[in-house]
Amino acid sequence: SYIEDLALEALNAAKDAGASYADARIGRYRRQGINTRERQVTNVSDSESYGLGVRAIVGGSWGFAATSTMTKDGVVAAAKEAARLARAARSVQKRPVELAPTPAVKGTWKTPITRDPLDVPIEEKVALLLAANEAALKVPKVRFVNSGLQLLREEKTLATTDGTLVTQTFVRVGPQFTATAIGDGDFQSYTEEIAPRGSGWEYIESLDMTHNAERWASLAVEKLSARSVEVGRWDLILHPTNLWLTIHESIGHPTELDRAMGYEANYAGTSFVAPPEKVIGKLKYGPEFMNIQGDRVQDGSLGRCAWDDEGVAADKWLIIEKGIFKDYQTTREQSAWISKLTGVNTSHGCSFADSWSSVQFQRMPNVSLLPGEKDTSLE
């Protein structure tokens, strides 16, 4: 195909420019957002982005360049620029890049869906959101309602000089709903924590937002008369929807190996799970019944794929086992840094880029607290 031909042109150009390894990633991103408030539509956006990103290793250092000029000349120029930047990066090299082995793969994969949400008419989406708002507004004291949808279809082709050539199509949906109640000289909002999913329009339909909106809105009203917590010491039970962010911040980010090694501090800071030789198999993260899994295989999850952005097959492994820290999230470059400590010589498949114009690097997979052996109810 034309896309595959362009990717291979980029690889050949990078090799001709002196690269010992290169990968080319072509992405087409279609994003749609719809927002409503009470009985009106407040925003509709629909955008498409298309281009190519090339990584190259020259003399043990990385270089990256990207282009939206999707011609032979355009991708060749980007590949040459990636090689040039890699050569320049050698002057600050601390250790040469060493990639873990991964078998060459060829294939295609798609998020399993019944109906593509980007193909659903805007009118149908708007009608669903406004119907949910209308149901919420019937609840006494509810004055404001916001609802929305964020939708993405991502078509991505990856080619590497190792011989990998794969194309994947990802579909993701993210619904939102918030109601605000006013009364007794106070106002209170309630946001229903609806999980975004790697799924199709059938997930949105399964939420039955129109039917559930009244119940969600009534929770905002309940908060108006809820009594304050008395000062004292209390046992606290965190609902799974509250634990999402707790796990993300206290386990997800700290177990990213580039943070632990001091290579990344962006947004979420560095890591207390460091240095690796002092924490792997030693750091007590929690009680013995606590097991945390990293994976890119769960049905319906945002992190699900067949291969990551380095062509590594989707993996599943324990980050924490029986309360003890066991292993980090890794890419092909990172696994060698700790392989003597973990005995794992391959990548856990955590390389990801959010756009063709972004360099792929270690990003969080699904990070999940596994169920215990005892069947404990909320009560």
Disulfide bonds with the S-S distance in Angstrom:
none
